[in-house]
C-alpha cells in the first residue's frame, strides 16, 4: 500500500480502525480494485496476521 498513491493514508485508516470496522474498510478499498480484492482473498490469513502484528506492536515504531 505504501507504493500506491494514497496508500499510506489508507493503511493508516485500516490500522487505526476498530476491529468491527476493519472489514468495511477492506471492502471499500477493494471495491474498485479487482486485483487487490483477489490478492486479499487469496492471502487473507497472512494479511490479517500482519495487520494484527502491526497493531500489537505499533508503539515500538
C-alpha positions as CSV (number, residue, x, y, z in Angstrom):
1,X,0.0,0.0,0.0
2,X,2.9,2.3,0.7
3,X,3.9,2.4,-3.0
4,X,0.3,3.3,-4.1
5,X,-0.8,6.9,-4.3
6,X,-2.8,7.5,-1.1
7,X,-1.7,4.1,0.2
8,X,-0.1,5.4,3.4
9,X,-3.4,7.1,4.3
10,X,-5.4,4.0,3.5
11,X,-3.1,1.9,5.6
12,X,-3.3,4.3,8.5
13,X,-7.1,4.2,8.2
14,X,-7.1,0.4,8.2
15,X,-4.7,0.0,11.1
16,X,-6.3,2.5,13.3
17,X,-9.9,1.3,12.8
18,X,-11.8,-0.5,15.4
19,X,-11.8,-4.3,14.7
20,X,-15.5,-4.3,13.9
21,X,-15.0,-1.5,11.3
22,X,-11.9,-3.1,9.6
23,X,-13.8,-5.4,7.2
24,X,-15.9,-2.4,5.9
25,X,-12.7,-0.5,5.1
26,X,-11.2,-3.5,3.4
27,X,-14.4,-3.9,1.3
28,X,-14.3,-0.2,0.4
29,X,-10.6,-0.4,-0.6
30,X,-11.1,-3.5,-2.8
31,X,-14.4,-2.5,-4.4
32,X,-12.8,-0.5,-7.2
33,X,-9.6,-2.6,-7.4
34,X,-10.3,-6.2,-8.5
35,X,-6.7,-7.2,-8.4
36,X,-6.4,-6.0,-4.7
37,X,-9.6,-7.9,-3.9
38,X,-8.3,-11.1,-5.4
39,X,-5.0,-10.7,-3.7
40,X,-6.7,-10.1,-0.3
41,X,-9.0,-13.1,-0.7
42,X,-6.0,-15.4,-1.7
43,X,-3.8,-14.1,1.2
44,X,-6.3,-13.1,3.8
45,X,-4.9,-15.1,6.7
46,X,-1.4,-13.8,6.1
47,X,-2.6,-10.2,5.7
48,X,-4.8,-10.4,8.7
49,X,-1.9,-11.7,10.8
50,X,0.3,-8.9,9.6
51,X,-2.3,-6.3,10.4
52,X,-2.7,-7.8,13.9
53,X,1.1,-7.8,14.4
54,X,1.4,-4.2,13.4
55,X,-1.5,-3.2,15.7
56,X,0.0,-5.1,18.6
57,X,3.5,-3.7,18.2
58,X,2.9,-0.2,16.7
59,X,4.0,1.6,19.8
60,X,7.6,0.3,19.0
61,X,7.8,2.2,15.8
